[in-house]
């Protein structure tokens, strides 16, 4: 399934929904990725834009692949 993400708020919601689908706590994900749990909460709620590296670590831990599509 592909989903177009246009904002850090939408990406945060995707991360939260996937984490919940995996029945993983924020504490577990934070521990796996080295992301502070408080910051993870803010990222999921769209209150804190993260670095690309942080998004990659979170997506990797959650089994989310990133695809880039060139605009025409």
N, C-alpha and C positions, 0 to 999 in steps of 0.2 A: 504494500500500500504506500503510495506517495502522498505527501502532504506539503503544500507550499506554505512556507513560513516567511512572513514579511517583517516581523518586529520581534524585539527581544521578549515582549510580553507573550507573544504566540509561542515562541520557543520555550519559554518558562512553563507554559501550560502543557506543552507536549512532554517536557521532561517530567512534570508532576504526574500526568496521567499514565505515562509509561511506568514510572516508579511504583505507583499505586497498583497498576495491573500486575506487576511482579511481586506485590505484597512486600515491598521493601520499605523500611523506615528511612526518614531523612538521616538519622544517625548512622544507619548501615551504609547508605550511599556516600555520606560525607567521609566515613572511615575508609571506604574503598577508593575514593578519588583524591583524598587529601584536601577537599574543599570544606571550609568551616561550615558547620551545620547552620549557624545563623545566616551566613551569606547564601547558603543553598536555599533556605526558606525565602529569602528576598529574591533570588533568581527565579524561583518557581512562581512567585507572585508578580513578577515583572517589575519589581521595585529596584533591582540592581542589575544593570547590564554587565555581563561578565566578559572576560577576555576570550578570544577564540580558543586558546589553550584550555581554559576551564570548560567551555562548552564541549570540546573534543573529549576531555576526560569523562565528563558526565555522560555524554552520548555513548562512548565506548563501554562504560560500565553498564549502561541500560540496553545495549544491543541496538542502538539506533545508528543507521548509516546516513552520511551526509552526501547529497548530490548537488552539483552546481549546474545550472542551466543558463546558457547565454541568451540574453534578450535580443530579439531581432530588431 
